[in-house]
C-alpha cells in the first residue's frame, strides 16, 4: 500500500474535487503510480473532470459485491499511463447511504490498492462517513475559499475531525471505551476533560494524538480582495483544536479553472502556464516532500 492523501472540505462548491484531480495528475506526471478514489458518496464527479463519462465500474460495484476487490474497480485514464481512478457511487439511495459494515470493508480494502499514492476525494460536510474517510489517510488536506462561510465551515470540519480522531483512538482501548463513546461533544477540550477523568493517562494520550494531527490547507480562488488571515486561523486552530495547520498552497482566482472544467480536462493539462496550473504544480512538489514525512494516520 502506498501513501494515502485525503482531500476534504467543510463546505461544498470550494473546488475540492478539481484540486484532487489536478494533484493526482501532477503526481502521476512526477513519476508516481497514482489512484484517485472518489469517495464523495452520493455526489461523485471526479471521473467527469477527466472526460471519463462512462466508467466500466464504479464504487457501487464494490459496495454491492459485484466486484470483490477495490483495486479491480480502479481503471486507467487515457490522460496518463500511471494514473487510475476509482469512480464514485452511482445514483442509488443504498450506495449514497452505505452501512457501517460497507464502510469498514471499504476502508480495509484501501490497504490492498497497488499504487505509490492514493488520493481520496472526500464528500463535503461533517458526516461520520466523511470524517472517517478523511481520517483513514496518512496525510490530510482541507480545501477552502476566502469566503467567510467557507472559513467557518473549515474550522468546524477540522474541530469535528479532531474530536473524531481522539474518540476513534480511545475506542480501541477497552478501558476508555465506555466512558467516552456514549456522549456528544461540542469541543475538543470537553473530550480531553472526559479522557482525563476516565483514565490517568487519558488526557496526555489525547493531547499527543491531537499534536500529531497536522492537516494541510489549500486556499482556492484567492484574489487581492479575497484573502484569508492564515496565521490567525492557524493560531485559532492551535488554541482550540490542538493540532497544527500548514498551508499547502494558494490557487489564485483564474478563469482557466472554469474553462478546464468545461473542457473535461484538469487545468494543468488544459492551460499549463496559467496561474492556477502553476500553483497546483507547485503544490504537487510540496506533496512529494510531505510523503517523506511520518504518517499522521490515527493510531
MIDO-206023 format. One record per residue (C-alpha): residue number from 0; residue in three letters; chain; x, y, z. Coordinates in nm, 3 decimals, decimal comma, padded with zeros to 5 digits, always signed. Example, Ala and Ser with C-alpha at 12.3 -4.5 7.8 and 13.67 -1.06 7.14 Angstrom:
PT  ronu  vokol  tigu       c1       c2       c3
PT     0    ala     A  +01,230  -00,450  +00,780
PT     1    ser     A  +01,367  -00,106  +00,714
//
This chain:
PT  ronu  vokol  tigu       c1       c2       c3
PT     0    unk     A  +00,000  +00,000  +00,000
PT     1    unk     A  +00,125  +00,348  -00,087
PT     2    unk     A  +00,073  +00,680  +00,084
PT     3    unk     A  -00,289  +00,788  +00,120
PT     4    unk     A  -00,383  +01,156  +00,097
PT     5    unk     A  -00,738  +01,257  +00,184
PT     6    unk     A  -00,878  +01,582  +00,045
PT     7    unk     A  -01,189  +01,725  +00,210
PT     8    unk     A  -01,377  +02,047  +00,277
PT     9    unk     A  -01,626  +02,168  +00,531
PT    10    unk     A  -01,834  +02,336  +00,260
PT    11    unk     A  -01,932  +02,222  -00,087
PT    12    unk     A  -01,852  +02,420  -00,400
PT    13    unk     A  -01,499  +02,525  -00,299
PT    14    unk     A  -01,323  +02,331  -00,578
PT    15    unk     A  -01,217  +02,029  -00,372
PT    16    unk     A  -01,264  +01,771  -00,650
PT    17    unk     A  -01,086  +01,994  -00,902
PT    18    unk     A  -00,790  +02,024  -00,665
PT    19    unk     A  -00,785  +01,646  -00,608
PT    20    unk     A  -00,798  +01,570  -00,982
PT    21    unk     A  -00,518  +01,811  -01,069
PT    22    unk     A  -00,292  +01,694  -00,787
PT    23    unk     A  -00,349  +01,331  -00,886
PT    24    unk     A  -00,246  +01,403  -01,245
PT    25    unk     A  +00,051  +01,613  -01,134
PT    26    unk     A  +00,188  +01,338  -00,908
PT    27    unk     A  +00,144  +01,086  -01,190
PT    28    unk     A  +00,346  +01,314  -01,416
PT    29    unk     A  +00,611  +01,328  -01,145
PT    30    unk     A  +00,661  +00,954  -01,177
PT    31    unk     A  +00,423  +00,813  -00,919
PT    32    unk     A  +00,171  +00,535  -00,969
PT    33    unk     A  -00,145  +00,720  -00,859
PT    34    unk     A  -00,501  +00,616  -00,786
PT    35    unk     A  -00,768  +00,885  -00,744
PT    36    unk     A  -01,055  +00,744  -00,538
PT    37    unk     A  -01,382  +00,935  -00,541
PT    38    unk     A  -01,550  +00,889  -00,202
PT    39    unk     A  -01,781  +01,185  -00,244
PT    40    unk     A  -02,062  +00,940  -00,172
PT    41    unk     A  -02,384  +01,039  -00,345
PT    42    unk     A  -02,220  +01,329  -00,532
PT    43    unk     A  -01,937  +01,169  -00,724
PT    44    unk     A  -01,799  +01,361  -01,022
PT    45    unk     A  -01,419  +01,317  -01,026
PT    46    unk     A  -01,438  +01,096  -01,336
PT    47    unk     A  -01,626  +01,370  -01,522
PT    48    unk     A  -01,333  +01,608  -01,467
PT    49    unk     A  -01,126  +01,376  -01,689
PT    50    unk     A  -01,396  +01,330  -01,952
PT    51    unk     A  -01,439  +00,970  -01,835
PT    52    unk     A  -01,816  +00,985  -01,866
PT    53    unk     A  -01,900  +00,614  -01,880
PT    54    unk     A  -01,675  +00,421  -01,640
PT    55    unk     A  -01,681  +00,042  -01,669
PT    56    unk     A  -01,709  +00,007  -01,290
PT    57    unk     A  -01,791  +00,239  -01,002
PT    58    unk     A  -01,768  +00,222  -00,625
PT    59    unk     A  -02,124  +00,088  -00,630
PT    60    unk     A  -01,997  -00,234  -00,791
PT    61    unk     A  -01,763  -00,286  -00,496
PT    62    unk     A  -02,021  -00,197  -00,230
PT    63    unk     A  -02,275  -00,439  -00,381
PT    64    unk     A  -02,014  -00,718  -00,422
PT    65    unk     A  -02,033  -00,724  -00,800
PT    66    unk     A  -01,658  -00,661  -00,773
PT    67    unk     A  -01,483  -00,801  -00,464
PT    68    unk     A  -01,154  -00,614  -00,476
PT    69    unk     A  -01,148  -00,234  -00,466
PT    70    unk     A  -00,827  -00,233  -00,669
PT    71    unk     A  -01,019  -00,402  -00,953
PT    72    unk     A  -01,253  -00,102  -00,974
PT    73    unk     A  -00,958  +00,130  -01,046
PT    74    unk     A  -00,935  +00,195  -01,420
PT    75    unk     A  -00,657  +00,361  -01,612
PT    76    unk     A  -00,720  +00,708  -01,752
PT    77    unk     A  -00,602  +00,785  -02,108
PT    78    unk     A  -00,459  +01,120  -01,994
PT    79    unk     A  -00,161  +00,947  -01,827
PT    80    unk     A  -00,038  +00,589  -01,813
PT    81    unk     A  +00,033  +00,590  -01,436
PT    82    unk     A  -00,300  +00,741  -01,328
PT    83    unk     A  -00,605  +00,530  -01,240
PT    84    unk     A  -00,942  +00,632  -01,100
PT    85    unk     A  -01,199  +00,467  -00,876
PT    86    unk     A  -01,522  +00,641  -00,986
PT    87    unk     A  -01,767  +00,717  -00,710
PT    88    unk     A  -02,104  +00,565  -00,641
PT    89    unk     A  -02,389  +00,567  -00,887
PT    90    unk     A  -02,713  +00,750  -00,821
PT    91    unk     A  -02,874  +00,499  -00,586
PT    92    unk     A  -03,011  +00,561  -00,238
PT    93    unk     A  -02,850  +00,246  -00,098
PT    94    unk     A  -02,495  +00,334  -00,200
PT    95    unk     A  -02,531  +00,700  -00,107
PT    96    unk     A  -02,613  +00,584  +00,247
PT    97    unk     A  -02,373  +00,296  +00,295
PT    98    unk     A  -02,390  +00,084  +00,610
PT    99    unk     A  -02,121  +00,064  +00,877
PT   100    unk     A  -02,014  -00,279  +00,753
PT   101    unk     A  -01,981  -00,148  +00,397
PT   102    unk     A  -01,772  +00,143  +00,523
PT   103    unk     A  -01,533  -00,076  +00,723
PT   104    unk     A  -01,492  -00,316  +00,428
PT   105    unk     A  -01,421  -00,019  +00,202
PT   106    unk     A  -01,160  +00,130  +00,436
PT   107    unk     A  -00,995  -00,211  +00,482
PT   108    unk     A  -00,968  -00,258  +00,105
PT   109    unk     A  -00,769  +00,061  +00,062
PT   110    unk     A  -00,475  -00,126  +00,216
PT   111    unk     A  -00,474  -00,361  -00,084
PT   112    unk     A  -00,463  -00,099  -00,360
PT   113    unk     A  -00,144  -00,118  -00,567
PT   114    unk     A  -00,018  +00,239  -00,601
PT   115    unk     A  +00,251  +00,475  -00,477
PT   116    unk     A  -00,006  +00,740  -00,391
PT   117    unk     A  -00,381  +00,716  -00,333
PT   118    unk     A  -00,565  +01,048  -00,338
PT   119    unk     A  -00,908  +01,023  -00,178
PT   120    unk     A  -01,167  +01,284  -00,271
PT   121    unk     A  -01,396  +01,309  +00,033
PT   122    unk     A  -01,751  +01,442  +00,024
PT   123    unk     A  -01,804  +01,786  +00,177
PT   124    unk     A  -01,951  +01,819  +00,524
PT   125    unk     A  -01,909  +01,656  +00,862
PT   126    unk     A  -02,096  +01,327  +00,843
PT   127    unk     A  -01,937  +01,027  +01,014
PT   128    unk     A  -01,860  +00,884  +00,670
PT   129    unk     A  -01,677  +01,199  +00,561
PT   130    unk     A  -01,480  +01,226  +00,885
PT   131    unk     A  -01,382  +00,859  +00,890
PT   132    unk     A  -01,273  +00,859  +00,525
PT   133    unk     A  -01,074  +01,176  +00,592
PT   134    unk     A  -00,900  +01,032  +00,898
PT   135    unk     A  -00,814  +00,694  +00,743
PT   136    unk     A  -00,540  +00,861  +00,537
PT   137    unk     A  -00,172  +00,914  +00,611
PT   138    unk     A  -00,188  +01,281  +00,516
PT   139    unk     A  -00,483  +01,518  +00,535
PT   140    unk     A  -00,563  +01,814  +00,309
PT   141    unk     A  -00,853  +02,056  +00,351
PT   142    unk     A  -00,975  +02,298  +00,084
PT   143    unk     A  -01,144  +02,632  +00,148
PT   144    unk     A  -01,203  +02,965  -00,023
PT   145    unk     A  -01,161  +03,309  +00,137
PT   146    unk     A  -01,541  +03,330  +00,170
PT   147    unk     A  -01,619  +03,374  +00,544
PT   148    unk     A  -01,872  +03,089  +00,545
PT   149    unk     A  -01,611  +02,858  +00,389
PT   150    unk     A  -01,355  +02,950  +00,656
PT   151    unk     A  -01,612  +02,894  +00,931
PT   152    unk     A  -01,706  +02,554  +00,788
PT   153    unk     A  -01,335  +02,471  +00,758
PT   154    unk     A  -01,285  +02,540  +01,129
PT   155    unk     A  -01,592  +02,332  +01,216
PT   156    unk     A  -01,473  +02,044  +00,998
PT   157    unk     A  -01,122  +02,034  +01,150
PT   158    unk     A  -01,264  +02,059  +01,502
PT   159    unk     A  -01,501  +01,766  +01,449
PT   160    unk     A  -01,228  +01,567  +01,273
PT   161    unk     A  -01,002  +01,621  +01,574
PT   162    unk     A  -01,277  +01,504  +01,812
PT   163    unk     A  -01,346  +01,201  +01,593
PT   164    unk     A  -00,972  +01,122  +01,578
PT   165    unk     A  -00,939  +01,115  +01,957
PT   166    unk     A  -01,256  +00,913  +02,006
PT   167    unk     A  -01,157  +00,657  +01,742
PT   168    unk     A  -00,820  +00,610  +01,907
PT   169    unk     A  -00,970  +00,563  +02,255
PT   170    unk     A  -01,243  +00,328  +02,135
PT   171    unk     A  -00,967  +00,079  +02,060
PT   172    unk     A  -00,869  +00,089  +02,429
PT   173    unk     A  -01,133  -00,103  +02,625
PT   174    unk     A  -01,061  +00,085  +02,945
PT   175    unk     A  -01,167  +00,411  +02,780
PT   176    unk     A  -01,448  +00,299  +02,553
PT   177    unk     A  -01,743  +00,310  +02,792
PT   178    unk     A  -01,653  +00,649  +02,935
PT   179    unk     A  -01,611  +00,820  +02,601
PT   180    unk     A  -01,836  +00,651  +02,349
PT   181    unk     A  -02,189  +00,741  +02,454
PT   182    unk     A  -02,158  +01,118  +02,466
PT   183    unk     A  -02,196  +01,411  +02,236
PT   184    unk     A  -01,910  +01,660  +02,232
PT   185    unk     A  -01,913  +02,028  +02,143
PT   186    unk     A  -01,540  +02,093  +02,181
PT   187    unk     A  -01,202  +01,923  +02,183
PT   188    unk     A  -01,145  +02,044  +02,539
PT   189    unk     A  -01,455  +01,855  +02,652
PT   190    unk     A  -01,311  +01,533  +02,509
PT   191    unk     A  -00,980  +01,597  +02,685
PT   192    unk     A  -01,155  +01,655  +03,018
PT   193    unk     A  -01,356  +01,333  +02,993
PT   194    unk     A  -01,048  +01,139  +02,883
PT   195    unk     A  -00,856  +01,270  +03,184
PT   196    unk     A  -01,132  +01,166  +03,424
PT   197    unk     A  -01,167  +00,821  +03,271
PT   198    unk     A  -00,802  +00,720  +03,283
PT   199    unk     A  -00,495  +00,876  +03,450
PT   200    unk     A  -00,302  +00,889  +03,125
PT   201    unk     A  -00,608  +00,966  +02,912
PT   202    unk     A  -00,559  +01,341  +02,870
PT   203    unk     A  -00,189  +01,301  +02,791
PT   204    unk     A  -00,264  +01,039  +02,525
PT   205    unk     A  -00,540  +01,253  +02,375
PT   206    unk     A  -00,320  +01,563  +02,361
PT   207    unk     A  -00,043  +01,363  +02,195
PT   208    unk     A  -00,291  +01,234  +01,937
PT   209    unk     A  -00,402  +01,588  +01,856
PT   210    unk     A  -00,047  +01,722  +01,831
PT   211    unk     A  +00,022  +01,464  +01,560
PT   212    unk     A  -00,283  +01,582  +01,363
PT   213    unk     A  -00,144  +01,834  +01,111
PT   214    unk     A  -00,383  +01,896  +00,822
PT   215    unk     A  -00,260  +02,096  +00,525
PT   216    unk     A  -00,471  +02,380  +00,386
PT   217    unk     A  -00,535  +02,466  +00,022
PT   218    unk     A  -00,689  +02,808  -00,034
PT   219    unk     A  -00,874  +02,831  -00,365
PT   220    unk     A  -00,997  +03,135  -00,561
PT   221    unk     A  -00,765  +03,377  -00,385
PT   222    unk     A  -00,754  +03,734  -00,514
PT   223    unk     A  -00,627  +04,070  -00,397
PT   224    unk     A  -00,961  +04,143  -00,233
PT   225    unk     A  -01,039  +03,792  -00,114
PT   226    unk     A  -00,774  +03,652  +00,118
PT   227    unk     A  -00,756  +03,463  +00,447
PT   228    unk     A  -00,553  +03,562  +00,752
PT   229    unk     A  -00,372  +03,228  +00,764
PT   230    unk     A  -00,159  +03,300  +01,076
PT   231    unk     A  -00,474  +03,395  +01,269
PT   232    unk     A  -00,653  +03,082  +01,151
PT   233    unk     A  -00,353  +02,866  +01,247
PT   234    unk     A  -00,346  +03,021  +01,595
PT   235    unk     A  -00,720  +02,970  +01,638
PT   236    unk     A  -00,694  +02,602  +01,546
PT   237    unk     A  -00,386  +02,554  +01,766
PT   238    unk     A  -00,561  +02,712  +02,066
PT   239    unk     A  -00,896  +02,535  +02,031
PT   240    unk     A  -00,819  +02,214  +01,843
PT   241    unk     A  -00,461  +02,139  +01,948
PT   242    unk     A  -00,320  +02,048  +01,607
PT   243    unk     A  -00,107  +02,247  +01,367
PT   244    unk     A  -00,235  +02,370  +01,032
PT   245    unk     A  +00,012  +02,409  +00,747
PT   246    unk     A  -00,051  +02,598  +00,425
PT   247    unk     A  -00,004  +02,367  +00,127
PT   248    unk     A  -00,066  +02,649  -00,118
PT   249    unk     A  -00,295  +02,914  -00,263
PT   250    unk     A  -00,470  +02,894  -00,600
PT   251    unk     A  -00,546  +03,237  -00,748
PT   252    unk     A  -00,881  +03,327  -00,899
PT   253    unk     A  -00,829  +03,220  -01,258
PT   254    unk     A  -01,079  +03,183  -01,547
PT   255    unk     A  -00,866  +02,895  -01,679
PT   256    unk     A  -01,001  +02,677  -01,398
PT   257    unk     A  -01,362  +02,705  -01,516
PT   258    unk     A  -01,255  +02,671  -01,880
PT   259    unk     A  -01,073  +02,346  -01,794
PT   260    unk     A  -01,376  +02,205  -01,614
PT   261    unk     A  -01,593  +02,282  -01,916
PT   262    unk     A  -01,337  +02,106  -02,135
PT   263    unk     A  -01,343  +01,797  -01,908
PT   264    unk     A  -00,968  +01,830  -01,853
PT   265    unk     A  -00,757  +01,923  -01,547
PT   266    unk     A  -00,624  +02,277  -01,573
PT   267    unk     A  -00,260  +02,162  -01,556
PT   268    unk     A  -00,328  +01,986  -01,889
PT   269    unk     A  -00,567  +02,240  -02,040
PT   270    unk     A  -00,370  +02,556  -01,958
PT   271    unk     A  -00,034  +02,452  -01,810
PT   272    unk     A  +00,104  +02,807  -01,800
PT   273    unk     A  -00,198  +02,959  -01,625
PT   274    unk     A  -00,162  +03,096  -01,272
PT   275    unk     A  -00,386  +02,822  -01,131
PT   276    unk     A  -00,190  +02,543  -01,303
PT   277    unk     A  +00,138  +02,691  -01,182
PT   278    unk     A  +00,009  +02,698  -00,823
PT   279    unk     A  -00,116  +02,339  -00,843
PT   280    unk     A  +00,212  +02,213  -00,988
PT   281    unk     A  +00,398  +02,381  -00,702
PT   282    unk     A  +00,163  +02,208  -00,456
PT   283    unk     A  +00,250  +01,878  -00,618
PT   284    unk     A  +00,617  +01,941  -00,537
PT   285    unk     A  +00,525  +02,017  -00,176
PT   286    unk     A  +00,317  +01,699  -00,158
PT   287    unk     A  +00,615  +01,492  -00,269
PT   288    unk     A  +00,809  +01,630  +00,028
PT   289    unk     A  +00,509  +01,565  +00,252
PT   290    unk     A  +00,510  +01,198  +00,154
PT   291    unk     A  +00,857  +01,160  +00,302
PT   292    unk     A  +00,739  +01,271  +00,648
PT   293    unk     A  +00,597  +01,031  +00,912
PT   294    unk     A  +00,234  +00,927  +00,877
PT   295    unk     A  -00,032  +01,122  +01,067
PT   296    unk     A  -00,290  +00,846  +01,047
PT   297    unk     A  -00,469  +00,789  +01,377
PT   298    unk     A  -00,312  +00,507  +01,576
//
